[in-house]
Amino acid sequence: MSISNRIVLGSCVIALVACICILILLASGTAGVLILAGRLDLMYVLWPSSLMLVVGWGKTPFGIMITLLSVALNCALYTAIALGLYKIGAFLRTPRRSTPSVPDPNL
């Protein structure tokens, strides 16, 4: 398994765990514990596409489809961020070749 495949798999697992935890908190009515200092709602930080959720997110076919789409978008977002960070890191780790200096023929 290549490193890119592991990054994709790992980021999707992390995204799914975040979504499942938030959905469990929403279902139990305790999603308010994700608010830090009254201003920052971690639900929107960990799962930005949760803004798409409707009132019947777990009861109606339409709500379930929107929830599944939102989870898929979150997985895609986590994967894009992880692959982007990997590519930036690989670019920064690559040694740079300096341009070869041409000896001055007049010396």
N, C-alpha and C positions, 0 to 999 in steps of 0.2 A: 504494500500500500504506500503510495507516494505521500510526500509531506503535504501537498495540496489537498489530497483526498482526506487526510487526517484533519487538516484545518477545517475543511467543509463539514465533516462529520462532527467534530468537536464543537464547532460554533452552532450547528443545528441542535445538538443535544443541550447546550447551555440555553439557547433560545427557547426550546421546548420546556425545559425545567422552569425557566422564568415565567412563561405563559401559564403553565399548569399551576404553579404556586399562586399566581395572581388570580387565576380563575377560581381556585379553591377559596381564597380569601373573599372574593366577590360573592361566591355562592353562600358562604357562611355569614356574610354581612359584616366582616371585620376588615375590609379593605382600607379603612381609615388608619390602620397602624403603619401604612406605607408613607404617611405624610411626615416629613421632617421639619421641625421648627415652624409648623404652621404655614409654610410657604412652598416647599418642594415636595411634589408628589412623586414618589419613586415608581409608581405604576407607569407613569408616562415616560420616565427615564429608561426603565428596563424594558418596556413594551410600548414604544411610541404609537404603533398602529392600534392600540387599544381604544383610541379615540373613536374608532369606527363602530365599537360595540353598541348594540341597541338594547332596549329594556328587556326584551325577550331573548337574550343572547343564548340561553341554554334550554329554552322551552319550545320555541317555534322553529319550523324548518328554515325560514328566512333568517332568523337570528343565529341559528347554528351554522348556516352557510357563511354568514358574515364573520362569525367567530373563527371558523376554519380559515377563511381568507386572511383574516388579521394575523392568525398564528403563522400562516405561510409567509406573509410579508415580513413578519418579525424574524423568521428564520433566514429569509433572503437578506435582510438588512444586517443581521449579525454575521452572515457569511461574507457579505461584501466588505464589511469593516475588517473582519479578520484577514481576508485575502489581501486587502489593501495595505494593512499594517505589515503583513508578511512581505509583500513586494517592496514596500518602502525600506524595511529592514534589510532585505537582500540587496537592494540597490546601495544602501549605505555601507554594507559590509564588503562590497566588491572593491578590491584594490584598484586604484586609478593608476594608469600609466602616464607618466609625464612625457611631454613631447621630447623626442630626442634632440639634444642640442647639436647643431651643426657646427663643426669646428671652423673658426675663422681662417680662411686661406691666407690672409695677410700676416698672420703671426709667424 
